[in-house]
Amino acid sequence: MEIERIIDLFSYTIPSLITGLIAYYFFREHTKNEDGRRRFLLKKDMQVKALPLRLQAYERMTIFLERISPSKILLRISPKSSNKESYELLLIQTIEQEFEHNLSQQIYVSDKCWSIIATAKNATIQLIRKASLLEKTNSADKLREVILTEMMERRAPSDVALAFIKDEVSAIW
């Protein structure tokens, strides 16, 4: 009689355990799927809100690169004296100020894009410094002339960065 009772107990307990395990498995999977769905919806909502900010950052960086383009910065900033060193310093300070003004935009663009923008800025400063070191450059007006001549012979460093920004923005769409 004891064995029959134990068998009856197992016959009621085993189906209950199996049902409980299946319910636990389905509940766990359902919870995991719901959590994933919530994360997806949150990420999607954040992307919708962040897209205008990212595009604005790309616009600002495009303006920055256009403003530091050697041919445009030379037209916008004229020398205050004939001293080439003071003009060189003025140009470099202007580029640095423009860059510092846009530092916060790096959180909205990719690391590679930011690196290319910083490289373009540094290359432009380097171009100005090299032109200033030439022996034929003896005045601020001559410095402008040398830099403009250099720009006729090769592309501005900011052009490469602008092309990269255009590619990166077209990849967003």
VOBA-1610 file (N, C-alpha, C; in pm, whole numbers, padded with zeros to 5 digits, always signed):
BEGIN
Met+00080-00117+00000Met+00000+00000+00000Met+00086+00126+00000Glu+00198+00121+00063Glu+00291+00233+00065Glu+00344+00263-00075Ile+00376+00161-00146Ile+00432+00180-00279Ile+00328+00242-00371Glu+00205+00203-00357Glu+00099+00262-00438Glu+00083+00410-00407Arg+00094+00445-00284Arg+00083+00585-00245Arg+00198+00667-00299Ile+00317+00610-00295Ile+00434+00680-00349Ile+00420+00696-00500Ile+00372+00595-00567Ile+00352+00603-00713Ile+00245+00707-00743Asp+00137+00712-00666Asp+00033+00813-00686Asp+00090+00954-00663Leu+00171+00966-00559Leu+00234+01095-00529Leu+00322+01140-00645Phe+00402+01051-00698Phe+00487+01084-00813Phe+00402+01112-00937Ser+00295+01041-00955Ser+00212+01063-01073Ser+00145+01200-01070Tyr+00123+01255-00950Tyr+00070+01391-00941Tyr+00180+01496-00940Thr+00293+01462-00882Thr+00402+01558-00865Thr+00479+01581-00996Ile+00510+01476-01067Ile+00591+01489-01190Ile+00521+01577-01293Pro+00393+01560-01325Pro+00330+01653-01419Pro+00330+01797-01368Ser+00313+01815-01238Ser+00316+01951-01181Ser+00453+02013-01197Leu+00558+01936-01171Leu+00695+01986-01189Leu+00724+02020-01335Ile+00682+01932-01423Ile+00704+01958-01567Ile+00629+02084-01609Thr+00505+02098-01567Thr+00427+02218-01600Thr+00493+02343-01540Gly+00541+02332-01418Gly+00609+02445-01354Gly+00736+02485-01428Leu+00816+02387-01470Leu+00939+02416-01545Leu+00909+02480-01679Ile+00808+02429-01748Ile+00770+02487-01877Ile+00720+02630-01857Ala+00639+02653-01755Ala+00589+02788-01727Ala+00705+02882-01694Tyr+00800+02835-01614Tyr+00918+02916-01580Tyr+00997+02951-01706Tyr+01020+02854-01794Tyr+01096+02876-01918Tyr+01025+02980-02006Phe+00893+02963-02027Phe+00820+03057-02110Phe+00815+03197-02046Phe+00797+03204-01916Phe+00795+03333-01848Phe+00930+03404-01862Arg+01039+03328-01846Arg+01173+03386-01860Arg+01196+03437-02002Glu+01159+03359-02103Glu+01175+03400-02244Glu+01088+03522-02274His+00965+03521-02223His+00876+03634-02247His+00934+03762-02185Thr+00985+03752-02064Thr+01046+03868-01997Thr+01167+03918-02074Lys+01249+03824-02123Lys+01367+03862-02200Lys+01327+03933-02330Asn+01225+03881-02398Asn+01178+03943-02522Asn+01119+04082-02496Glu+01043+04096-02390Glu+00986+04226-02356Glu+01095+04327-02323Asp+01196+04284-02252Asp+01308+04373-02218Asp+01380+04416-02346Gly+01402+04322-02437Gly+01466+04355-02564Gly+01382+04450-02647Arg+01250+04429-02646Arg+01160+04517-02720Arg+01163+04658-02662Arg+01161+04669-02530Arg+01168+04801-02467Arg+01298+04872-02500Arg+01407+04797-02495Arg+01537+04858-02529Arg+01539+04904-02674Phe+01485+04822-02764Phe+01480+04859-02905Phe+01399+04987-02925Leu+01281+04993-02863Leu+01196+05112-02877Leu+01263+05235-02817Leu+01330+05219-02705Leu+01401+05331-02643Leu+01515+05378-02733Lys+01590+05284-02787Lys+01701+05320-02876Lys+01649+05388-03003Lys+01541+05336-03056Lys+01481+05395-03176Lys+01434+05537-03148Asp+01370+05557-03033Asp+01324+05690-02995Asp+01441+05786-02975Met+01547+05737-02914Met+01665+05821-02893Met+01731+05857-03026Gln+01733+05764-03121Gln+01793+05793-03251Gln+01713+05898-03325Val+01581+05890-03315Val+01496+05990-03380Val+01524+06129-03323Lys+01542+06136-03192Lys+01569+06265-03128Lys+01713+06311-03152Ala+01807+06217-03165Ala+01948+06252-03180Ala+01985+06285-03324Leu+01909+06238-03421Leu+01944+06261-03561Leu+01956+06409-03595Pro+01862+06494-03555Pro+01880+06636-03585Pro+02005+06695-03520Leu+02038+06650-03400Leu+02159+06699-03334Leu+02284+06655-03410Arg+02284+06530-03455Arg+02399+06480-03531Arg+02415+06557-03662Leu+02304+06578-03732Leu+02311+06652-03858Leu+02357+06795-03835Gln+02311+06855-03727Gln+02355+06991-03693Gln+02505+06992-03665Ala+02556+06889-03599Ala+02699+06881-03572Ala+02777+06870-03702Tyr+02729+06788-03794Tyr+02797+06778-03924Tyr+02792+06911-03999Glu+02680+06981-03989Glu+02671+07113-04052Glu+02772+07210-03993Arg+02781+07210-03860Arg+02875+07301-03794Arg+03019+07268-03830Met+03050+07140-03838Met+03186+07101-03873Met+03215+07135-04020Thr+03114+07128-04104Thr+03131+07168-04244Thr+03160+07318-04252Ile+03088+07396-04176Ile+03112+07540-04172Ile+03253+07568-04119Phe+03291+07497-04014Phe+03426+07513-03959Phe+03532+07486-04066Leu+03518+07375-04137Leu+03617+07340-04240Leu+03618+07441-04354Glu+03502+07491-04389Glu+03497+07595-04493Glu+03565+07723-04445Arg+03543+07757-04319Arg+03600+07881-04266Arg+03752+07874-04252Ile+03807+07753-04227Ile+03953+07744-04212Ile+04023+07708-04342Ser+03948+07692-04447Ser+04011+07667-04577Ser+04104+07785-04606Pro+04230+07758-04639Pro+04327+07868-04655Pro+04281+07981-04746Ser+04222+07948-04858Ser+04181+08055-04949Ser+04069+08140-04888Lys+03981+08080-04811Lys+03871+08157-04752Lys+03913+08235-04628Ile+03999+08176-04548Ile+04043+08247-04427Ile+04131+08368-04465Leu+04207+08355-04572Leu+04290+08467-04615Leu+04205+08582-04669Leu+04093+08549-04733Leu+04005+08655-04782Leu+03927+08720-04668Arg+03893+08641-04568Arg+03815+08691-04456Arg+03898+08772-04358Ile+04023+08732-04338Ile+04109+08799-04239Ile+04226+08865-04313Ser+04224+08994-04313Ser+04332+09067-04378Ser+04436+09107-04274Pro+04559+09123-04318Pro+04665+09159-04223Pro+04644+09299-04165Lys+04679+09312-04037Lys+04667+09442-03970Lys+04793+09525-03986Ser+04902+09455-04018Ser+05029+09524-04044Ser+05103+09443-04149Ser+05221+09487-04184Ser+05298+09413-04285Ser+05385+09305-04222Asn+05380+09290-04091Asn+05459+09191-04020Asn+05400+09051-04045Lys+05482+08965-04107Lys+05432+08832-04142Lys+05409+08746-04018Glu+05490+08763-03913Glu+05475+08682-03791Glu+05342+08713-03720Ser+05308+08840-03714Ser+05181+08876-03648Ser+05062+08827-03730Tyr+05074+08831-03862Tyr+04965+08781-03948Tyr+04953+08629-03936Glu+05067+08562-03934Glu+05068+08416-03915Glu+05000+08381-03783Leu+05036+08450-03677Leu+04978+08427-03545Leu+04828+08455-03545Leu+04786+08561-03612Leu+04644+08594-03622Leu+04565+08483-03692Leu+04621+08433-03802Leu+04554+08324-03875Leu+04543+08198-03789Ile+04652+08162-03723Ile+04654+08041-03640Ile+04559+08056-03521Gln+04559+08173-03459Gln+04468+08196-03347Gln+04322+08187-03392Thr+04294+08238-03508Thr+04157+08232-03560Thr+04115+08087-03582Ile+04204+08008-03640Ile+04174+07866-03663Ile+04152+07794-03530Glu+04238+07819-03434Glu+04226+07755-03302Glu+04096+07797-03232Gln+04059+07924-03243Gln+03935+07971-03181Gln+03813+07905-03245Glu+03816+07895-03377Glu+03706+07828-03447Glu+03695+07682-03401Phe+03809+07618-03387Phe+03811+07477-03346Phe+03757+07463-03203Glu+03804+07547-03113Glu+03759+07542-02974Glu+03610+07571-02962His+03561+07656-03049His+03418+07689-03049His+03333+07567-03085Asn+03391+07475-03163Asn+03317+07358-03209Asn+03358+07228-03140Leu+03433+07235-03033Leu+03481+07115-02964Leu+03367+07023-02919Ser+03257+07079-02877Ser+03148+06996-02826Ser+03083+06910-02934Gln+03107+06941-03059Gln+03045+06865-03168Gln+03104+06725-03183Gln+03218+06701-03119Gln+03282+06571-03134Gln+03199+06457-03075Ile+03107+06488-02984Ile+03026+06380-02927Ile+02918+06332-03025Tyr+02892+06408-03129Tyr+02788+06371-03226Tyr+02844+06310-03354Val+02974+06323-03378Val+03034+06266-03498Val+03120+06146-03459Ser+03151+06063-03556Ser+03230+05944-03526Ser+03374+05983-03488Asp+03441+05893-03420Asp+03581+05919-03380Asp+03669+05942-03502Lys+03646+05862-03605Lys+03727+05875-03727Lys+03704+06011-03792Cys+03579+06055-03796Cys+03547+06185-03855Cys+03613+06296-03775Trp+03604+06289-03643Trp+03665+06392-03560Trp+03817+06395-03580Ser+03876+06279-03591Ser+04020+06270-03612Ser+04060+06335-03746Ile+03981+06311-03848Ile+04010+06370-03980Ile+03993+06522-03976Ile+03893+06570-03902Ile+03872+06714-03890Ile+03990+06778-03815Ala+04033+06716-03707Ala+04147+06769-03631Ala+04274+06766-03716Thr+04290+06662-03796Thr+04407+06653-03884Thr+04402+06763-03989Ala+04286+06792-04043Ala+04272+06900-04142Ala+04308+07035-04079Lys+04264+07056-03956Lys+04297+07181-03886Lys+04449+07192-03868Asn+04510+07084-03820Asn+04655+07086-03797Asn+04733+07101-03927Ala+04685+07037-04033Ala+04753+07049-04163Ala+04743+07192-04217Thr+04631+07257-04193Thr+04615+07396-04238Thr+04710+07487-04160Ile+04719+07467-04030Ile+04813+07545-03949Ile+04956+07520-03995Gln+04988+07395-04024Gln+05122+07360-04071Gln+05153+07427-04204Leu+05055+07432-04292Leu+05072+07497-04422Leu+05104+07645-04403Ile+05035+07711-04312Ile+05059+07854-04285Ile+05200+07872-04228Arg+05238+07786-04134Arg+05372+07797-04073Arg+05483+07774-04176Lys+05466+07675-04261Lys+05569+07647-04363Lys+05582+07763-04460Ala+05468+07819-04499Ala+05473+07933-04592Ala+05542+08052-04527Ser+05524+08068-04398Ser+05587+08179-04327Ser+05738+08161-04315Leu+05782+08035-04311Leu+05926+08009-04296Leu+06006+08025-04425Leu+05938+08032-04538Leu+06009+08046-04665Leu+06082+08180-04671Glu+06200+08179-04735Glu+06281+08302-04744Glu+06213+08410-04825Lys+06139+08370-04927Lys+06074+08470-05012Lys+05956+08538-04943Thr+05912+08482-04830Thr+05802+08540-04754Thr+05859+08641-04655Asn+05847+08769-04691Asn+05904+08873-04606Asn+05802+08972-04553Ser+05675+08955-04593Ser+05570+09043-04543Ser+05439+08966-04533Ala+05342+09028-04470Ala+05211+08963-04455Ala+05144+08943-04591Asp+05158+09041-04680Asp+05099+09027-04813Asp+05166+08917-04893Lys+05296+08904-04878Lys+05369+08797-04947Lys+05328+08661-04890Leu+05303+08654-04759Leu+05256+08531-04696Leu+05122+08489-04756Arg+05032+08583-04771Arg+04903+08555-04834Arg+04923+08502-04976Glu+05011+08565-05049Glu+05036+08527-05187Glu+05093+08384-05195Val+05188+08354-05108Val+05250+08221-05108Val+05147+08113-05074Ile+05064+08139-04975Ile+04962+08040-04937Ile+04861+08020-05049Leu+04817+08128-05110Leu+04721+08116-05221Leu+04781+08043-05340Thr+04907+08067-05367Thr+04976+07995-05476Thr+04983+07847-05444Glu+05011+07816-05321Glu+05016+07676-05277Glu+04880+07608-05295Met+04774+07682-05269Met+04639+07626-05281Met+04599+07602-05426Met+04662+07675-05518Met+04634+07651-05660Met+04698+07521-05707Glu+04808+07484-05643Glu+04882+07366-05684Glu+04830+07237-05622Arg+04763+07247-05507Arg+04712+07125-05442Arg+04582+07155-05368Arg+04516+07049-05326Arg+04389+07063-05254Arg+04413+07112-05112Ala+04317+07184-05061Ala+04322+07230-04922Ala+04300+07110-04830Pro+04367+07108-04715Pro+04347+06997-04620Pro+04200+06980-04578Ser+04128+07090-04573Ser+03987+07081-04532Ser+03899+07014-04636Asp+03944+07012-04762Asp+03865+06946-04867Asp+03851+06796-04843Val+03958+06734-04795Val+03954+06590-04766Val+03856+06562-04653Ala+03860+06645-04550Ala+03769+06627-04437Ala+03624+06653-04479Leu+03602+06751-04565Leu+03467+06777-04614Leu+03413+06658-04693Ala+03498+06597-04774Ala+03455+06479-04850Ala+03418+06365-04755Phe+03495+06348-04648Phe+03465+06243-04552Phe+03332+06270-04482Ile+03308+06396-04444Ile+03181+06431-04379Ile+03064+06401-04472Lys+03077+06436-04598Lys+02970+06409-04694Lys+02942+06259-04705Asp+03047+06179-04708Asp+03029+06034-04713Asp+02961+05982-04587Glu+03003+06032-04473Glu+02947+05985-04346Glu+02800+06024-04332Val+02765+06144-04376Val+02626+06188-04369Val+02541+06109-04468Ser+02594+06080-04585Ser+02515+06002-04682Ser+02494+05859-04631Ala+02583+05808-04546Ala+02565+05674-04488Ala+02454+05672-04383Ile+02422+05786-04325Ile+02313+05794-04226Ile+02178+05768-04293Trp+02163+05815-04415Trp+02036+05799-04485Trp+02026+05658-04529
//
